[in-house]
Amino acid sequence: MKVRDRTSFIKFLDLLRQDLLQHPETWENKTLPDFLEALATYTEDIQGYYENTDANVDAGKAAWSTFADIFKGAKVYE
């Protein structure tokens, strides 16, 4: 699924959650602490992924603060 905007990002998150519930055996990081650790590590390494796949993406220009705000908000959102 291509994530192009906030609406598609919301759909992506829902599909990701459904995938965990339906196929937990395909997930390496099933707990929140493990997932958050992997999220941080992968964020550090993502530029290498883009370079290895010739994606022509500069991860340094992404609005990472928005992603951080989303995760921080999810911590307290009811």
N, C-alpha and C positions, 0 to 999 in steps of 0.2 A: 504494500500500500504506500502510495506517495503522500507525504505530509507536506502540504503547501501553505496551510494557514491554521489558525487556532481551531477551527471546526474539524479539520482533518486530523489535527493532533489529538483532539478529544476522542475521536473515533479510534485512532491508533492506540491510545491508552486503554480504551475499552476492549479492543481486540487482544491486546497484550495480556490484560487481566483474564479474559476468557481462555486464552491459550494456556496460561498457568493453571487454571482450574481444570481444564480438559486434558491437558498433556503435561502434567508436572514432571514426568520422567525425562522430558526433553530439556528441562531447565537445570542448569548447574547451580544457580543461586536462588534457592527457593525461600530462604528466610529474608526478612527485611534487612538485617545487618549485612548478610552476605551480598544481597542485591545492591545495597548502597555502596559497599566497598568496591564491588565490581563496576558500578556506575562511575565512581570517582576515578578508578584506574583506567577504565575505557575512555573517559573524557581526556585523560592525559595522553592516551595512545591513539586517539582517533585520526589525527593527521597522518600517521603512518598508514592506517587503513586506507584513507583516501588516496595517498600516493601509490600504494601497492595495487589499487584497483583502477588507477588512472581516472579517478572521479573528477579531477580538476576543481576541487573544493578547498578553500582556505578556511580551516576550522577556527582560526583566530579572528575571523570577521563575523562569526555567528553571534547572535544576541544571547550569549550564555547567561547573562543576568536575568533574562526572562525565564529561562529554564530553572534557574535557582529560585526565583520568586515563586514559580509554580510548585516546586517541591516544598519550599518553606510554607506556602499557603496550605498545601495539602496536609501538612503536619497538624494544623489546628482547625481546618475547615470541617464543619459538621454537616 
